Amino acid sequence: MSVLSRFLLALSLSALLAGCAGRGGVTGPEETDPPVGALGVRIDSVTGYRVLDDSNLILYAPNRRNMWHVELVPRCFSLRSASTLRLRGRTGRLAGFAGDAVELDRAGGRETCRVSNVYRIDEQGLEALLARLSPDEDDGDSVEIPRVED
């Protein structure tokens, strides 16, 4: 084995050992990784929604006590007038990941709105959000999604 080969082998082993040392022997997920439930809302658990404005939506999942604030970028001008609202997420969740979107059917065709963020929100958070978004307007339109019997 040449000197250069030995040097490259030693360098590779050092890098490998340094990487293992940085993990502190942990073989599972990082401690900073959020729990799976924190990665947005499961699309199949959504039972209703509330339109706040052209960029903000509240999803109820699985009931009205469990709310998720969805931010859309850019503005989704058909949000209030859409005949159908579909949630699209590559992982079965809506979390603001690449590809997450709200699709709207409207009279002129379909509009796709990119989801930028999804946050769990409680009643106090909703009140603060409503005060910030529309201090002089109504509280938005609330829609229940009917359950389809199998």
DAHUKA-V899862 format. One record per run of one state. SS is the DSSP state (H for helix, E for strand, L for the rest). FROM is the first residue (numbers start at 1). TO is the last residue. Records with the same first field share a line. If there is no record, write none. Layout:
SS = FROM-TO ; FROM-TO
//
This chain:
L = 1-2 ; 23-35 ; 39-40 ; 52-55 ; 62-66 ; 73-83 ; 89-92 ; 95-100 ; 107-108 ; 122-122 ; 134-140 ; 145-150
H = 3-22 ; 36-38 ; 43-45 ; 123-133
E = 41-42 ; 46-51 ; 56-61 ; 67-72 ; 84-88 ; 93-94 ; 101-106 ; 109-121 ; 141-144
//
